[in-house]
Amino acid sequence: MMKIASGIRAVVFDLDGTMLNTEDIFEHAGQELMARRGLEMTNAIRHSMLGRRPTEAFTALKSLTGLPDAIEDLMAETKQIFQVLAEDSLATMPGLFEILSLTDARRLPKAVATSSPRAYMHWLLQKLDLLSYFQFALTAEDVTHGKPHPEIYLKAAERLGVAPSEMLVLEDSETGTRAAALAGAVVVSVPNRHTSYGDFSMSHLTVDSLLDERLYALLQVTEVKAPIA
């Protein structure tokens, strides 16, 4: 299990399910997509899609369902359904603004690292007035290998000018947690009802929400030596 030689110097946020309640919206969008075809969006299908770049996620969906639709058509239809639903139900996850305020108080640079496309990420953050909180964002278009490959978090650390071991990553899924852990980051997993089935044993800390006081404590320490139970 990891040991960190220095304190936290930067924070990187996953987007879907970590910062925003978009997994709830995608659940309903996926159900509608499948219902239009006389099928059911099962947990097995959703679990195979969570945390992955769209092309990879819909490749998994086609593999498990045998749908003849082109991946591009499925993505476009899901996007349309999602945007309609998001107009009334998009929200931040509990504790997000508290964490943003704490990182601002500590003058810690912040970034977003998501498997989602840049246009989608920009639309969401702009809609909730969150863009100004972050120095930059890395998206599906910025990497060759999607999560759980560590590429996106290694790139984030490089752009932030810190060692991966000095970078705190907030993730909600096993896929994203594994990517951050493989990069050598300090990983705090915040699983929700969509992702709680996952293996988070590689996390430094697993919490129920961004309001957990152990997360606040971790952001204020000057030396992180071992995982917190």
C-alpha positions in Angstrom: 0.0 0.0 0.0 1.3 3.4 -0.9 3.3 5.8 1.2 3.4 9.4 0.3 6.6 11.4 1.0 5.2 14.9 0.9 1.9 16.8 1.4 -0.9 17.5 -1.1 0.1 20.2 -3.6 -2.8 19.9 -6.1 -6.2 18.4 -6.4 -7.8 16.7 -9.4 -11.5 16.0 -9.7 -13.3 13.3 -11.7 -16.5 14.7 -13.2 -19.4 12.3 -13.5 -20.6 11.0 -10.1 -17.9 12.8 -8.2 -18.6 16.5 -8.8 -22.0 16.2 -10.4 -25.1 13.9 -10.1 -24.8 13.0 -13.8 -24.8 9.2 -13.1 -28.3 9.6 -11.8 -29.3 11.3 -15.1 -27.4 8.8 -17.2 -29.3 6.0 -15.4 -32.6 7.4 -16.6 -31.2 8.2 -20.0 -30.0 4.6 -20.4 -33.3 3.2 -19.3 -35.1 5.4 -21.9 -32.6 4.4 -24.6 -33.1 0.7 -24.0 -36.9 1.0 -23.5 -37.2 2.4 -27.0 -35.7 -0.8 -28.2 -37.8 -3.1 -26.0 -34.8 -3.9 -23.8 -33.8 -3.3 -20.2 -30.8 -1.4 -18.9 -29.4 -3.9 -16.4 -26.8 -3.3 -13.7 -24.4 -5.5 -15.6 -24.6 -3.3 -18.7 -24.3 -0.1 -16.7 -21.4 -1.4 -14.7 -19.5 -2.2 -17.9 -20.0 1.3 -19.1 -19.3 3.4 -16.0 -16.1 5.4 -15.9 -15.1 4.8 -19.5 -14.8 7.0 -22.6 -18.1 7.1 -24.6 -16.8 5.0 -27.5 -15.6 2.3 -25.1 -18.8 2.5 -23.0 -21.1 2.0 -26.0 -18.9 -0.7 -27.4 -19.5 -2.6 -24.2 -23.2 -1.9 -24.4 -23.4 -3.3 -28.0 -21.3 -6.3 -27.0 -23.7 -7.2 -24.1 -26.9 -6.5 -25.9 -26.3 -7.2 -29.6 -27.8 -3.9 -30.6 -27.4 -3.3 -34.4 -27.3 0.5 -34.0 -24.0 2.3 -34.8 -22.1 3.5 -31.8 -22.3 7.1 -33.1 -26.1 6.9 -33.3 -26.4 5.5 -29.8 -24.2 8.2 -28.4 -26.1 10.9 -30.2 -29.5 9.6 -29.0 -28.3 9.3 -25.4 -26.9 12.8 -25.5 -30.2 14.1 -26.6 -32.1 12.3 -23.9 -29.5 13.3 -21.3 -29.7 17.0 -22.1 -33.5 17.1 -21.8 -33.3 15.4 -18.4 -30.4 17.5 -17.2 -32.3 20.7 -17.7 -34.4 20.0 -14.6 -32.2 17.6 -12.6 -28.5 18.5 -12.9 -26.9 19.3 -9.5 -23.6 19.2 -7.7 -22.8 16.4 -5.4 -23.1 17.2 -1.6 -19.9 18.8 -0.3 -18.4 19.9 -3.6 -18.5 23.6 -2.9 -17.0 23.0 0.6 -14.1 21.1 -0.9 -13.6 23.8 -3.6 -13.6 26.5 -0.8 -11.1 24.6 1.2 -8.7 24.0 -1.7 -9.0 27.7 -2.6 -8.1 28.7 1.0 -5.1 26.5 0.8 -4.2 27.9 -2.7 -4.1 24.4 -4.1 -4.4 24.3 -7.9 -7.3 22.2 -9.2 -8.0 20.4 -12.4 -10.7 18.1 -13.9 -9.8 14.7 -15.4 -12.7 13.0 -17.0 -13.4 10.2 -19.5 -16.2 12.3 -21.0 -15.8 14.5 -24.1 -14.7 18.1 -23.8 -17.9 19.7 -25.2 -20.0 17.7 -22.7 -17.7 18.6 -19.8 -17.7 22.3 -20.7 -21.5 22.4 -21.1 -22.0 20.9 -17.6 -19.4 23.1 -15.8 -20.6 26.2 -17.6 -24.2 25.5 -16.7 -23.4 25.3 -13.0 -20.8 28.2 -13.1 -17.9 25.9 -12.1 -15.4 26.5 -14.9 -13.6 29.3 -13.1 -12.6 27.0 -10.2 -10.2 24.9 -12.3 -6.8 25.7 -13.9 -7.5 23.2 -16.8 -9.4 20.1 -17.7 -8.3 16.9 -19.4 -11.0 15.0 -21.3 -11.5 11.9 -23.5 -9.8 13.8 -26.4 -6.6 14.4 -24.5 -5.5 10.8 -24.0 -4.7 7.8 -26.0 -5.7 5.4 -23.3 -8.8 5.8 -21.2 -9.3 5.0 -17.5 -8.3 2.6 -15.9 -5.1 3.4 -17.7 -3.2 6.0 -15.7 -2.4 8.3 -18.6 -4.9 11.0 -17.8 -3.6 11.4 -14.2 0.0 11.3 -15.2 -0.7 14.1 -17.7 -2.6 16.0 -15.0 0.4 15.8 -12.6 2.8 17.0 -15.3 0.6 20.0 -16.2 0.1 20.9 -12.6 3.9 20.7 -12.0 3.7 18.2 -9.1 4.7 14.7 -8.5 1.8 12.2 -8.8 2.4 11.4 -5.1 1.7 15.1 -4.3 -1.7 15.1 -6.1 -5.0 14.3 -4.5 -7.5 12.6 -6.8 -11.2 12.4 -6.1 -13.0 9.5 -7.9 -16.3 7.7 -7.6 -15.7 4.6 -9.6 -13.3 1.6 -9.5 -12.2 2.4 -13.0 -11.1 5.9 -12.1 -9.7 4.9 -8.8 -7.5 2.3 -10.4 -6.3 4.8 -13.0 -5.3 7.3 -10.3 -3.7 4.6 -8.1 -1.7 3.3 -11.0 -0.5 6.9 -11.6 0.8 7.0 -8.0 -1.6 9.7 -6.8 -3.2 10.0 -3.4 -6.7 8.6 -4.2 -9.9 9.4 -2.2 -12.8 7.3 -3.5 -16.3 8.6 -3.1 -18.5 5.7 -4.3 -22.2 6.3 -4.8 -25.1 3.9 -5.3 -24.1 3.5 -8.9 -20.5 2.5 -8.2 -20.4 1.1 -4.6 -20.1 -2.5 -6.0 -16.5 -1.7 -7.0 -13.2 -2.6 -5.5 -11.7 0.4 -3.8 -8.9 -1.4 -1.9 -6.3 0.6 -3.8 -7.7 3.9 -2.4 -5.9 5.9 0.2 -9.3 6.7 1.7 -12.9 5.8 0.9 -15.6 8.1 2.1 -19.4 8.3 1.8 -19.4 11.8 0.5 -17.3 14.9 0.0 -18.5 16.1 3.4 -16.4 13.5 5.2 -14.2 15.2 7.8 -11.4 12.7 7.1 -11.1 14.2 3.6 -10.9 17.7 5.0 -8.2 16.5 7.4 -6.2 14.9 4.5 -6.3 18.2 2.5 -4.7 20.0 5.4 -1.8 17.7 6.3 1.7 18.4 5.4 2.8 14.8 5.2 0.8 11.7 4.2 2.5 8.6 5.3 0.0 5.8 5.0 -3.6 5.0 4.0 -6.3 6.1 6.5 -8.6 3.3 7.7 
